Amino acid sequence: MSLADTVRSFRQDADLEVCLDKCIIYMPSIQEDRARQLIRECIEMNASGTLEPLLPMLAPNLDVIQVHGLCVVGISVGSFHYIRAYVREKCGTICNNVEKVRVCADPLIMFHLLKFCMNTRLSFLSRNATPDNMATSSEYPANKGPVHVDQKIVNEVLSAGDTAKNLSLIMLNWCKFIVQFPHHKGGYAITRQLHPAMQSRKLSIRSLPGLSRCSQASLKEMLGSARRT
């Protein structure tokens, strides 16, 4: 009723039209056809006719009626599969946008775009979605997730120059480690997309494959020197 009153008031008082195709009616746990039928019956059974301005919302070409979930201020609400699909779509979009940054000729500007623009796009979603919804295995490339975003950004940073192409696996892992390590520990702080509940799984030197104890000791010494400077 409030929406119908708003449509009528805008039309009569200000000669404006409310874009009903921008509205969303969320009716979970039922089929979409059934939801559409219930809404139509509610409008047509209204004796006063005050709900008639809402009939255009039932047009078959509009995506107004949602039964699986909806997105509100950048946060998906609904069933588990709906939220997972939204996260995957979001991560896929970010991965595609990361590749578009390659047109930037200035390496410093490119780095800033990757760090402050691309790497922060999932932060808001990570704070408002559960770890189960955010987690997507890197074993399935078709299902993009935060892991893929992290890998994409780090690889793009390292591929800005030609140096990374000639590095051994150990040195390449070291470079990836430094890119994701925090500033106060000598890194570039392009941190991984970890949910707050998963912060205990922090990146450590032990997670670098192929490093011997001697190499680990050398890296720790280098980090210590970076912190002191």
N, C-alpha and C positions, 0 to 999 in steps of 0.2 A: 504493500500500500504506500509506503514512504517513497519508493522509487517512482511509482505512478504519479504521486503528487508532485515530485520533483520535475518529472517530464512535463506535466501540465503547467506548472508554474513558470518554468523556463520558456515554454512556448507562448503563454499568454502575457506574461509580464515583461519579458525581455526579447521576444521574438527570436529565441534561440532553440536549437534542437539538441537533445542529449543523444550522444552516440551510443545507442543501445548495443551495437555490435562490440563495444569495448567492455561491456558488463559481463560478469560471469555468475552463473547460478550453480552452486556446488551441491549435488545430491548424491552422496555416497551410498554404496551397498545396494544399488538397484541398476537395472539396465537403462541405457540412454533413451530408448524408445518409451519405456515406462515413465521415465522422468519427464519427458516431453509431453506425454499424454496427461500426466497429473497436473502439470503447469497449465496446459490448455484448458482442462476442465475447471481449474480454479479460476481462471480469467473469465471463461464463458458463463460460469455459474454465479458470478458476481452480479447481483440484481441492479446495483447502482450504475454499473458500467464504468466505474472509475479505474478499472484495471485494463481497459481496452488499449490504452497507449502502449502496453507492454507486448501486444500480439506480434509486432515485428521481430521480437527476440526469438520467436519460434521458427523463423525462416530456415529452411533446410541448409542453406549455404552459409549460415552463421555458426560459429563454434562457441556459442554462449553457454550452453548446458554442459557441465562437466560432471562425470560420475567417478572418475578415477583419481582426480586431484586437481589442484590449481596452484598457480604461482602468485605469491603476494610479496611485493617489495623485494624481489629477487630470491625469495625462499619458497621452495616447493612444499606443498602440504597435500597429503593424500596417502595412497597405498604405498607399500614398500617398493613395488615394481615401478610405480609412477615416479617416485623420488629417485630411484636408481637410474631410470631412463633420463631424467632431467640432468642429473650429475654427469652422466656419460655425454649427453649432448653439449653441455656446458664445457666440459673438458675437450671435446672434439673441436669446438669452435675456437678455444684458446690455442690449441695446437696448430690449427690452420692459420690463425692470426700471427703466431710466432714466426711462421715462414715468411709472412708479408713484410716483416721488419728487415729482411735482407736487402731491401731496396735502399736502406739508409747507408750512405757512403762513409759517414763519420763513425768509426768504431766506438767512440765514447758515447755519442748520442744513442747508438744502437744498444750499448750496454745499459744505459739508463732506462731506455724503453723496456728492455727485457726485465730489468730488476724492479723498477718502480711501477710499471704499468701491467705487464703480463704476469709477473710472479705474484702480484697481490690480488689478482682477480678472483681467486678461489678462497681468499681469507675469510670474507664475510660468510660465504656458504659453509665453510669448514666449521665456523663457530655456531652454526644454527642447524646442522644436520648431524645425525648420529654417525659414529665410526663405521657401522655396518653399511650405511647408505653411501658414505664417501669412499669406502674401500673398493677398488677394482683391481683385479689381478693383472699384472703386466704380462701374463702368459697369453692373454687374449687381446691382440692388437686392435681388433674390431671394436672392442668395448673400452673406449677411452676412459681413463680415470686420473686421479691426482698423480699417481706414479708416472703416467705417461707425460703429464704436464711438466713435472720436475725434470725428467730425462730430456724432454724436448728443449726446455729453456737452457739447461746446462750444456747440452750438445751445441746449441746455437751460439752460446757465448764462446765456447772453445773453438768453434769453426769460423769465428770472425777473422782469424788469421790463419796462416799456413803452418804454424808451428805444431799444432796438435796432430797434424796428419803424419808427422814423422816420429811421434812419441811411442815408446814401448807401452805395453799394457799397464805396467806398474806406474810409470810416470803419468799416463793418462788418468788412471784412477786417483793419483795424487792431485792432479789438477782439478778433477771433479770434486774431490774432497775439499780443496781450498775454496772453490767457488761457492760451496754450500756451507762452509764453516762460518760461524759468527765473527763479527768485527773484533770483539774483545779477545778473540783467540787467534787472530791473525788471518781470518778469511775474508771473503767478499760478501758474505751474508745473504746470498740468494738461497734462503732457507727452504727446506722441503715443506710440502703441504701436509703437515701433520695436524690431526684433530687434537684439541686440547687434552682429551682423555688418553691420547697416544704419545704424549710428549716424553714419556719415559724411554721410548725407543729412539734415543738420540743417535746421531751419526758419531761414530768413533773411529779411531785409527785401526782398531781391530777388525772393522768391517771392510777394510781394503784388501781384496784378494791378492795373493802373490807377494806380500811384504814379509820379509824375514824379521826376526827379533832385532837384528842390527839395524835394519832399515827403519823399523818402528821407533827405535831409540833415537835415530838421527832426525826423524820427523818431529818427535816430541821436543828435541832440542831446538829445532828450527821454530816451532811454535812458541817455545819459551822466549826465544830471542825476539820474535815478532811482538809478543805481549809487552816485553820490557821497553821496546822502542815505541 
